[in-house]
Amino acid sequence: MPIASVSEFKTHLGISGSASDTLYQTYLDQASAIITRKTGLVFDSASATEFYQGTGTNQLVLRRRPVTAVASVYVDDSAYFGFASGAFGSSTLLTSGTDYAPDIQSSSSSKSGILYRIGGVWDGVNYRDGSELVGGQGPGLGNIKITYTAGYSTTPSDLKLAGILLARVIMLSSSNGGQMVQSESLEYYSYTLKGSAEAASDMHSVTAIVNAYREFNFC
């Protein structure tokens, strides 16, 4: 689901007619994908099952957010992303509130996407090579399986605006033969643009909005 609708895009830009609606939808899809990739934000609430590697700490950052519900968490050090025989059996299921808890900030959702391990850490893999007297712990090999729900039932208005503005930048670039973007760095999504003060202004606004939501680096 894109960050905003075609009708919202056209209303903001003062565009009428439906001849180019398919193209506008493409711009919005591209804008949504860019913002999702750089922030982990999901604009359509959905359930997902993902595999993680134990961090050796009591915090695990889920890839999508905001997190609105955690259905199940399994920890099986020999599961290997579920490929091992008998992986993630019933005995490896953790209990919510006893073994783990999401970092809930407001409205029963987690903007940070952090899942805390209660009374311990998210196990990695114990190792020791021949030169070491004491071993250590590295990242687990797909030893954690989590099913959870993330995303917005209603996209916040400022994020919707960021999507519309970014879609307009993409549109302006396309209409200029693809020559408008001189350089790009979306580590907070910034462009160096040439030939369009309007597009540059849009990108400043997009950057400011996206930065406010981008709290963590996601793998």
C-alpha positions as a Markdown table, in Angstrom:
| # | Residue | x | y | z |
|---|---|---|---|---|
| 1 | Met | 0.0 | 0.0 | 0.0 |
| 2 | Pro | 1.4 | 3.4 | -1.0 |
| 3 | Ile | 1.9 | 6.1 | 1.6 |
| 4 | Ala | -0.8 | 8.3 | 0.0 |
| 5 | Ser | -3.5 | 7.9 | -2.6 |
| 6 | Val | -3.5 | 9.2 | -6.1 |
| 7 | Ser | -6.4 | 11.5 | -5.3 |
| 8 | Glu | -4.5 | 13.0 | -2.4 |
| 9 | Phe | -1.5 | 13.5 | -4.6 |
| 10 | Lys | -3.5 | 15.2 | -7.3 |
| 11 | Thr | -5.3 | 17.4 | -4.7 |
| 12 | His | -2.1 | 18.6 | -3.2 |
| 13 | Leu | -0.6 | 19.4 | -6.6 |
| 14 | Gly | -3.8 | 20.9 | -8.0 |
| 15 | Ile | -3.9 | 18.3 | -10.8 |
| 16 | Ser | -7.2 | 17.3 | -12.4 |
| 17 | Gly | -8.0 | 14.5 | -14.9 |
| 18 | Ser | -7.3 | 10.8 | -14.7 |
| 19 | Ala | -5.2 | 10.2 | -17.8 |
| 20 | Ser | -1.9 | 10.0 | -15.8 |
| 21 | Asp | -3.2 | 8.2 | -12.7 |
| 22 | Thr | -1.2 | 5.1 | -13.4 |
| 23 | Leu | 1.9 | 7.1 | -13.6 |
| 24 | Tyr | 1.1 | 9.0 | -10.4 |
| 25 | Gln | 0.6 | 5.7 | -8.7 |
| 26 | Thr | 4.0 | 4.6 | -9.8 |
| 27 | Tyr | 5.6 | 7.7 | -8.3 |
| 28 | Leu | 3.8 | 7.1 | -5.0 |
| 29 | Asp | 4.8 | 3.5 | -4.9 |
| 30 | Gln | 8.4 | 4.5 | -5.4 |
| 31 | Ala | 8.2 | 7.1 | -2.7 |
| 32 | Ser | 6.7 | 4.6 | -0.3 |
| 33 | Ala | 9.4 | 2.1 | -1.0 |
| 34 | Ile | 12.2 | 4.6 | -0.4 |
| 35 | Ile | 10.8 | 5.8 | 2.9 |
| 36 | Thr | 10.1 | 2.2 | 4.1 |
| 37 | Arg | 13.6 | 1.1 | 3.2 |
| 38 | Lys | 15.2 | 4.0 | 5.1 |
| 39 | Thr | 13.0 | 3.9 | 8.2 |
| 40 | Gly | 11.5 | 0.5 | 8.6 |
| 41 | Leu | 8.0 | 2.1 | 8.6 |
| 42 | Val | 5.1 | 0.2 | 7.2 |
| 43 | Phe | 2.1 | 2.1 | 5.8 |
| 44 | Asp | -0.3 | -0.8 | 5.7 |
| 45 | Ser | -0.9 | -2.8 | 8.9 |
| 46 | Ala | 0.0 | -6.5 | 8.3 |
| 47 | Ser | 1.3 | -9.6 | 10.0 |
| 48 | Ala | 4.8 | -10.9 | 9.3 |
| 49 | Thr | 6.9 | -13.9 | 10.3 |
| 50 | Glu | 10.6 | -13.1 | 10.4 |
| 51 | Phe | 13.8 | -14.8 | 11.5 |
| 52 | Tyr | 16.5 | -13.0 | 13.6 |
| 53 | Gln | 19.9 | -13.7 | 14.9 |
| 54 | Gly | 20.4 | -13.5 | 18.6 |
| 55 | Thr | 22.2 | -10.3 | 19.6 |
| 56 | Gly | 23.7 | -11.3 | 23.0 |
| 57 | Thr | 21.9 | -8.4 | 24.5 |
| 58 | Asn | 18.4 | -8.0 | 26.0 |
| 59 | Gln | 17.2 | -5.9 | 23.0 |
| 60 | Leu | 16.2 | -7.0 | 19.6 |
| 61 | Val | 15.0 | -4.4 | 17.0 |
| 62 | Leu | 12.2 | -5.7 | 14.8 |
| 63 | Arg | 12.5 | -4.7 | 11.1 |
| 64 | Arg | 9.1 | -3.2 | 10.7 |
| 65 | Arg | 7.3 | -0.5 | 12.7 |
| 66 | Pro | 5.3 | 0.7 | 14.5 |
| 67 | Val | 4.8 | -2.7 | 16.1 |
| 68 | Thr | 1.2 | -3.1 | 17.3 |
| 69 | Ala | 1.2 | -6.8 | 18.4 |
| 70 | Val | 3.6 | -9.7 | 18.9 |
| 71 | Ala | 1.8 | -13.0 | 18.3 |
| 72 | Ser | 4.6 | -15.4 | 19.1 |
| 73 | Val | 8.4 | -15.6 | 19.7 |
| 74 | Tyr | 10.4 | -18.8 | 19.4 |
| 75 | Val | 14.1 | -19.3 | 20.4 |
| 76 | Asp | 15.8 | -22.4 | 19.0 |
| 77 | Asp | 19.6 | -22.3 | 18.8 |
| 78 | Ser | 19.6 | -25.3 | 16.4 |
| 79 | Ala | 16.8 | -24.1 | 14.1 |
| 80 | Tyr | 18.9 | -22.3 | 11.4 |
| 81 | Phe | 16.2 | -20.1 | 10.0 |
| 82 | Gly | 13.7 | -23.0 | 10.2 |
| 83 | Phe | 15.6 | -25.3 | 7.9 |
| 84 | Ala | 16.6 | -27.8 | 10.5 |
| 85 | Ser | 14.4 | -30.8 | 11.2 |
| 86 | Gly | 11.9 | -30.1 | 14.0 |
| 87 | Ala | 12.9 | -26.4 | 14.1 |
| 88 | Phe | 11.0 | -24.1 | 16.5 |
| 89 | Gly | 9.0 | -26.8 | 18.2 |
| 90 | Ser | 6.5 | -26.1 | 21.0 |
| 91 | Ser | 9.1 | -26.3 | 23.7 |
| 92 | Thr | 11.0 | -23.3 | 22.2 |
| 93 | Leu | 7.9 | -21.0 | 22.4 |
| 94 | Leu | 8.4 | -18.1 | 24.8 |
| 95 | Thr | 5.8 | -16.5 | 27.0 |
| 96 | Ser | 4.8 | -12.8 | 26.6 |
| 97 | Gly | 5.3 | -10.8 | 29.8 |
| 98 | Thr | 7.4 | -13.6 | 31.3 |
| 99 | Asp | 10.2 | -14.1 | 28.7 |
| 100 | Tyr | 9.8 | -11.0 | 26.5 |
| 101 | Ala | 8.0 | -7.6 | 26.2 |
| 102 | Pro | 7.8 | -5.0 | 23.4 |
| 103 | Asp | 8.8 | -1.5 | 24.1 |
| 104 | Ile | 5.3 | 0.1 | 24.1 |
| 105 | Gln | 5.4 | 3.9 | 24.0 |
| 106 | Ser | 1.9 | 5.0 | 23.2 |
| 107 | Ser | -1.5 | 3.8 | 21.9 |
| 108 | Ser | -0.5 | 0.2 | 22.5 |
| 109 | Ser | 2.2 | 0.4 | 19.8 |
| 110 | Ser | 6.0 | 0.4 | 19.7 |
| 111 | Lys | 7.5 | 3.2 | 17.6 |
| 112 | Ser | 11.0 | 1.9 | 18.4 |
| 113 | Gly | 10.3 | -1.7 | 17.4 |
| 114 | Ile | 12.4 | -3.0 | 20.3 |
| 115 | Leu | 11.6 | -6.4 | 21.8 |
| 116 | Tyr | 13.1 | -6.9 | 25.3 |
| 117 | Arg | 14.2 | -10.2 | 26.7 |
| 118 | Ile | 13.1 | -10.4 | 30.3 |
| 119 | Gly | 15.7 | -11.8 | 32.7 |
| 120 | Gly | 18.3 | -12.6 | 30.1 |
| 121 | Val | 19.6 | -11.9 | 26.6 |
| 122 | Trp | 18.7 | -12.9 | 23.1 |
| 123 | Asp | 21.0 | -15.8 | 22.8 |
| 124 | Gly | 23.7 | -15.8 | 20.2 |
| 125 | Val | 26.0 | -18.8 | 19.4 |
| 126 | Asn | 28.7 | -19.8 | 21.9 |
| 127 | Tyr | 32.1 | -20.3 | 20.3 |
| 128 | Arg | 35.8 | -20.9 | 21.2 |
| 129 | Asp | 38.7 | -21.4 | 18.8 |
| 130 | Gly | 41.9 | -23.3 | 19.6 |
| 131 | Ser | 43.8 | -20.2 | 20.7 |
| 132 | Glu | 41.3 | -19.0 | 23.3 |
| 133 | Leu | 41.0 | -20.2 | 26.9 |
| 134 | Val | 37.5 | -18.6 | 27.3 |
| 135 | Gly | 35.0 | -18.6 | 24.5 |
| 136 | Gly | 32.6 | -15.9 | 23.5 |
| 137 | Gln | 29.2 | -15.4 | 21.9 |
| 138 | Gly | 28.5 | -14.3 | 18.3 |
| 139 | Pro | 25.3 | -13.6 | 16.5 |
| 140 | Gly | 22.8 | -16.5 | 16.4 |
| 141 | Leu | 22.2 | -18.3 | 13.1 |
| 142 | Gly | 18.5 | -17.7 | 12.5 |
| 143 | Asn | 17.7 | -18.9 | 16.0 |
| 144 | Ile | 14.8 | -16.6 | 16.7 |
| 145 | Lys | 11.4 | -16.7 | 14.9 |
| 146 | Ile | 8.9 | -13.9 | 15.5 |
| 147 | Thr | 5.4 | -13.4 | 14.2 |
| 148 | Tyr | 4.1 | -9.9 | 14.8 |
| 149 | Thr | 1.9 | -7.1 | 13.4 |
| 150 | Ala | 3.3 | -3.8 | 12.3 |
| 151 | Gly | 2.1 | -0.8 | 10.3 |
| 152 | Tyr | -0.4 | 2.1 | 10.5 |
| 153 | Ser | -4.1 | 1.6 | 10.3 |
| 154 | Thr | -4.1 | 5.3 | 9.3 |
| 155 | Thr | -0.9 | 6.9 | 8.0 |
| 156 | Pro | 0.1 | 10.0 | 10.0 |
| 157 | Ser | -0.6 | 13.2 | 8.1 |
| 158 | Asp | 3.1 | 14.4 | 8.2 |
| 159 | Leu | 4.3 | 11.1 | 6.7 |
| 160 | Lys | 1.6 | 11.3 | 4.0 |
| 161 | Leu | 2.8 | 14.7 | 3.1 |
| 162 | Ala | 6.4 | 13.4 | 2.9 |
| 163 | Gly | 5.3 | 10.7 | 0.5 |
| 164 | Ile | 3.4 | 13.2 | -1.7 |
| 165 | Leu | 6.4 | 15.6 | -1.8 |
| 166 | Leu | 8.9 | 12.8 | -2.5 |
| 167 | Ala | 6.6 | 11.5 | -5.3 |
| 168 | Arg | 6.5 | 15.0 | -6.8 |
| 169 | Val | 10.3 | 15.1 | -6.7 |
| 170 | Ile | 10.4 | 11.8 | -8.6 |
| 171 | Met | 7.8 | 13.2 | -11.1 |
| 172 | Leu | 9.8 | 16.4 | -11.7 |
| 173 | Ser | 12.9 | 14.4 | -12.2 |
| 174 | Ser | 11.2 | 12.2 | -14.7 |
| 175 | Ser | 9.6 | 15.1 | -16.6 |
| 176 | Asn | 13.1 | 16.6 | -16.9 |
| 177 | Gly | 14.5 | 13.6 | -18.7 |
| 178 | Gly | 15.9 | 12.1 | -15.5 |
| 179 | Gln | 18.5 | 14.9 | -15.3 |
| 180 | Met | 17.2 | 16.8 | -12.2 |
| 181 | Val | 18.9 | 14.7 | -9.6 |
| 182 | Gln | 22.6 | 15.5 | -9.5 |
| 183 | Ser | 23.4 | 13.3 | -6.5 |
| 184 | Glu | 21.6 | 11.3 | -3.9 |
| 185 | Ser | 22.2 | 10.2 | -0.3 |
| 186 | Leu | 19.2 | 8.8 | 1.5 |
| 187 | Glu | 20.9 | 8.2 | 4.8 |
| 188 | Tyr | 18.2 | 10.6 | 5.8 |
| 189 | Tyr | 17.1 | 11.0 | 2.3 |
| 190 | Ser | 18.7 | 14.0 | 0.8 |
| 191 | Tyr | 19.2 | 14.8 | -2.8 |
| 192 | Thr | 21.5 | 17.3 | -4.5 |
| 193 | Leu | 19.3 | 18.8 | -7.2 |
| 194 | Lys | 19.9 | 21.0 | -10.1 |
| 195 | Gly | 17.5 | 23.2 | -12.0 |
| 196 | Ser | 14.5 | 23.1 | -9.6 |
| 197 | Ala | 14.2 | 25.2 | -6.5 |
| 198 | Glu | 10.8 | 23.7 | -6.0 |
| 199 | Ala | 12.1 | 20.1 | -5.9 |
| 200 | Ala | 14.9 | 21.1 | -3.6 |
| 201 | Ser | 12.4 | 22.7 | -1.2 |
| 202 | Asp | 10.3 | 19.5 | -1.3 |
| 203 | Met | 13.3 | 17.4 | -0.4 |
| 204 | His | 14.2 | 19.6 | 2.6 |
| 205 | Ser | 10.6 | 19.0 | 3.9 |
| 206 | Val | 10.8 | 15.3 | 3.2 |
| 207 | Thr | 14.1 | 15.0 | 5.0 |
| 208 | Ala | 12.8 | 16.8 | 8.1 |
| 209 | Ile | 9.7 | 14.7 | 8.4 |
| 210 | Val | 11.5 | 11.3 | 7.8 |
| 211 | Asn | 14.3 | 12.1 | 10.2 |
| 212 | Ala | 11.7 | 12.5 | 13.0 |
| 213 | Tyr | 10.7 | 8.9 | 12.5 |
| 214 | Arg | 14.0 | 7.3 | 11.8 |
| 215 | Glu | 15.2 | 6.3 | 15.2 |
| 216 | Phe | 17.3 | 3.2 | 14.4 |
| 217 | Asn | 19.4 | 1.5 | 11.8 |
| 218 | Phe | 17.5 | -1.5 | 10.4 |
| 219 | Cys | 19.1 | -4.7 | 9.0 |
